[in-house]
Each structure stands twice: as structure tokens, then as C-alpha cells.
Amino acid sequence: MTPPTAQDGARERAAWLRVFHDAHDQARTLVCFPHAGGTAGQYFPLSAALGPDVRVLAVQYPGRQDRCAEPAFEDVSLLADEIARLLAEPQPASLPVLFGHSLGALVAFETAARLEHRYGAAPAGLIVSGMQAPYRRTPTRLSGDGEEAALEALLRLGGTDPAVTGHPELRAMILPALRSDFRAAAAYRPGSCPSLLSCPVTAWTGRDDELTPGDVHAWAEHTTAAFHARDFAGGHFYLNGFPPLIVEAVRTAVTRTTGATGQARTRTDV
């Protein structure tokens, strides 16, 4: 078997980690993880707003858009294995902040755990949004195991345009990956990697989401560093389109956490 080349590695990295805008040499790095059924492109407006001071890498999961020919992952742990490997090899010049929403929060958390405990490259920070802390979460139960049930659940949360339901081609494009993502979320159980992090953790939610304050604040138990919690007006997808308030919150969180590993533990709700 021919060993992989540097060019092969670059192609693999480009398939998984999308860069939409240029950043300067000293830019902080933010790695973004989409929600169930989501794509890297949903972080395009955030990348545009944060550049060039923050370099946004948006994860493109297999099984969607230009990766539709690849099988989608139905195991959060295996998905995190792949992403952590790509982020850790070679060792980055500066440690990234990881940011995940909904299912993406679980993938980001598991990726952070692997970076720290397997590769000795703890991220600078972790921002989780719209998700219960791993040991408190109640997996989403669909009314069925098929694609239609997954789409119904996403529509109920406001995660996609209802017009999709009447467009056969769009439905065919998103439903297989969406079903796999919901299966991954339902099957997820923490513990495949040590889950105590040494980086600061920031947890956000929409005020009209179904999460309780306890669900959000329990994320504090996953770090020995600083913990911050905040809520925003809106429901589960309060950050859709990344309006200015959310962009500035992300910018503040990235600035606050970059280089902050090893701080004494504090808890702040802002």
C-alpha cells in the first residue's frame, strides 16, 4: 500500500476544515462545529464578521453537500476521533478555541477531550451552545427512526426553512445526513475519553429553548478552569445568521479564552 503523501493530508484537511476568509498571521483560531443536519457554510457569516483577527475553520461533516457521496457518521466519538487527529497533526502554532452548537457542542466537547488527553494539545477554550452538559442530557427521541421524523424535529426547533418540506430535491439532499446526525445524538454517551478539561468553558443557550439553567451550568463540571454562562433572546437557533450581538459574544469569548489555559478556576455568569 502506498503511504499517504503530504498532498493527501492537505486534501483530507481541506475536505473536513473549510476556510472562507483570509486572516493575518497572528490571528486566533476558532473551529466551528455544525448542528444536526448542518453544514460548514452556516459559519460563513461568522467568519466574515470575525476576520481577519480570528481565523474560522468550519467543520464539514461527511454525508452532506460536496461530501454527500461519503457515509455520514452515526457515532459522535468516531467523528471526534477524526477531527481531533486533523487538528493535532501537525501540532498547530497556536491552540484553537472550539465552538459547537447543539449536536456540534457534543462533537466539539469530545474533540477537545481528545486533543487534551490523547494528543497533549488542550484547546485554548471551548464554547458550547444549545446543548445539555454531557452527563445531564436526555437524548432526543424521535417519533420514528426515519428521515421524516428527523426533519420534523429540526423544523420544530426552527433549524431549517419550512419551504424545504415542499422541495423534493432539497429534501433528498439533507434528509440522509440529518437522520444519521440524529441517530448519533441519540446514541451518544460520554466516557469514551476522559472528560475533564483544563481549558475555560463557555456555555450559551436561547432563553426560549427547552434547556434548564441546570443543564447549562452543569458544563462547569467539565473544566478545572474558568466557566462562563450566558443566555440570549430566542429559541434553540437563537444564533441563526450570526447577528451582531452574537458575533461580539463570540469575539469576546475567543479573546477571553485564548491563552487562558491553566487559570485558577472561577465561575462567572455574564
SVG drawing of the C-alpha trace seen along z (x, -y; Angstrom):
<svg xmlns="http://www.w3.org/2000/svg" viewBox="-45 -44 49 46">
<polyline fill="none" stroke="black" stroke-width="0.4" points="0.0,0.0 1.3,-3.4 1.8,-5.6 -0.2,-8.8 1.6,-11.9 1.6,-15.5 -0.7,-16.3 -3.1,-13.6 -3.1,-15.0 -3.8,-18.5 -6.7,-17.3 -8.2,-15.5 -7.8,-18.5 -9.4,-20.7 -12.4,-18.3 -13.0,-18.5 -12.0,-22.0 -13.3,-24.9 -11.7,-28.3 -13.8,-31.1 -11.8,-34.2 -8.1,-35.2 -6.7,-36.1 -3.5,-37.7 -0.5,-35.7 -1.2,-36.3 -5.0,-35.6 -6.6,-33.5 -8.2,-30.3 -11.9,-29.3 -13.0,-25.8 -16.8,-25.6 -19.0,-22.5 -22.4,-22.5 -25.7,-21.3 -27.5,-18.1 -28.1,-18.4 -25.9,-21.5 -23.0,-22.4 -19.8,-24.3 -21.3,-27.1 -23.6,-28.1 -20.5,-29.7 -19.7,-31.8 -21.2,-35.0 -19.4,-34.5 -16.1,-34.0 -16.7,-37.2 -17.5,-39.2 -14.6,-38.0 -11.8,-38.2 -9.0,-39.0 -8.4,-38.9 -9.9,-35.4 -9.3,-32.6 -12.5,-30.5 -12.2,-26.8 -15.7,-25.4 -16.1,-21.6 -17.8,-19.9 -19.1,-16.5 -19.3,-13.7 -22.5,-12.9 -23.6,-16.4 -23.2,-18.8 -19.9,-18.2 -19.3,-15.2 -22.7,-13.6 -21.0,-10.5 -19.3,-9.7 -21.2,-7.8 -22.3,-10.1 -21.1,-9.3 -23.6,-7.8 -21.1,-7.9 -20.1,-11.1 -16.9,-9.5 -15.7,-8.3 -16.5,-11.7 -14.4,-13.4 -11.6,-11.0 -11.2,-12.1 -11.5,-15.8 -9.1,-15.7 -6.5,-13.9 -6.7,-16.5 -6.4,-19.4 -3.5,-17.9 -1.3,-16.7 0.9,-18.6 0.8,-20.5 -0.8,-23.9 1.3,-27.1 -1.5,-28.4 -4.1,-26.4 -7.7,-26.9 -10.9,-27.7 -13.6,-25.1 -17.2,-26.3 -20.2,-23.9 -23.9,-24.4 -26.4,-21.6 -25.0,-18.3 -21.9,-20.3 -21.4,-21.1 -21.1,-17.4 -18.7,-16.9 -16.6,-19.9 -16.5,-18.7 -15.4,-15.2 -12.8,-16.7 -11.5,-18.9 -11.1,-15.9 -9.2,-14.0 -6.9,-17.0 -6.0,-17.3 -5.9,-13.7 -4.6,-11.9 -2.5,-14.5 -1.4,-16.7 -2.7,-19.7 -5.6,-21.1 -7.5,-23.8 -7.4,-27.4 -11.1,-27.2 -14.4,-25.5 -17.7,-27.3 -20.8,-25.1 -24.3,-26.3 -27.8,-24.9 -26.9,-21.6 -27.2,-20.0 -23.9,-19.1 -23.0,-15.5 -23.9,-13.8 -27.2,-15.6 -28.5,-15.3 -31.6,-13.4 -31.2,-12.1 -33.7,-13.4 -36.3,-10.8 -37.9,-10.9 -41.4,-9.8 -39.8,-7.3 -36.4,-6.3 -36.8,-7.6 -35.8,-10.7 -39.2,-12.3 -39.1,-12.2 -35.7,-13.8 -36.8,-16.6 -40.0,-17.2 -37.8,-17.5 -35.5,-20.0 -38.4,-22.1 -39.9,-22.2 -36.7,-23.7 -36.5,-26.2 -33.3,-24.8 -34.3,-24.9 -36.6,-26.7 -40.1,-25.1 -40.0,-25.5 -37.6,-22.6 -40.5,-20.2 -42.1,-21.1 -38.9,-20.8 -38.1,-17.2 -34.5,-17.8 -33.6,-19.7 -35.3,-17.1 -33.3,-14.4 -30.1,-16.3 -30.5,-16.9 -32.5,-14.0 -30.0,-11.1 -27.3,-13.2 -29.9,-14.6 -31.2,-11.2 -27.6,-10.0 -26.9,-13.0 -30.0,-12.5 -29.0,-8.8 -25.6,-9.9 -27.0,-12.3 -29.4,-9.7 -26.7,-7.1 -24.2,-9.4 -22.8,-8.5 -19.9,-10.4 -16.9,-8.5 -15.0,-7.3 -12.3,-9.7 -11.5,-11.5 -14.0,-14.4 -12.3,-16.8 -10.8,-19.7 -8.1,-22.2 -9.4,-24.9 -12.1,-27.5 -15.6,-26.5 -18.3,-29.0 -21.9,-27.7 -24.8,-29.6 -28.5,-29.0 -31.5,-30.7 -34.0,-31.9 -36.9,-30.2 -35.0,-26.9 -36.0,-23.8 -32.8,-23.7 -32.9,-24.5 -30.3,-26.6 -29.0,-23.5 -28.4,-21.9 -26.2,-24.8 -24.4,-25.3 -23.5,-21.6 -20.9,-22.3 -18.8,-23.8 -18.2,-20.3 -16.2,-19.5 -13.4,-22.0 -10.8,-22.9 -10.5,-26.4 -12.9,-29.3 -16.6,-28.8 -18.9,-31.4 -22.6,-31.1 -24.9,-33.4 -28.4,-33.3 -29.7,-35.2 -33.1,-36.2 -34.6,-33.5 -35.1,-29.7 -32.8,-26.8 -31.4,-28.5 -31.0,-32.0 -27.7,-32.4 -29.0,-31.8 -27.3,-34.2 -25.0,-35.4 -26.4,-38.9 -24.0,-41.5 -24.8,-40.7 -23.8,-37.0 -20.7,-37.9 -19.5,-40.2 -20.2,-37.5 -18.1,-35.0 -15.3,-37.6 -15.3,-38.3 -15.3,-34.6 -12.4,-33.8 -10.4,-36.8 -11.1,-35.8 -10.2,-32.2 -7.2,-32.3 -4.1,-31.8 -6.1,-31.4 -5.5,-27.7 -4.2,-27.0 -6.1,-29.8 -7.4,-29.3 -11.0,-28.1 -13.6,-30.8 -17.3,-30.9 -18.8,-33.9 -22.3,-34.4 -22.3,-37.3"/>
</svg>
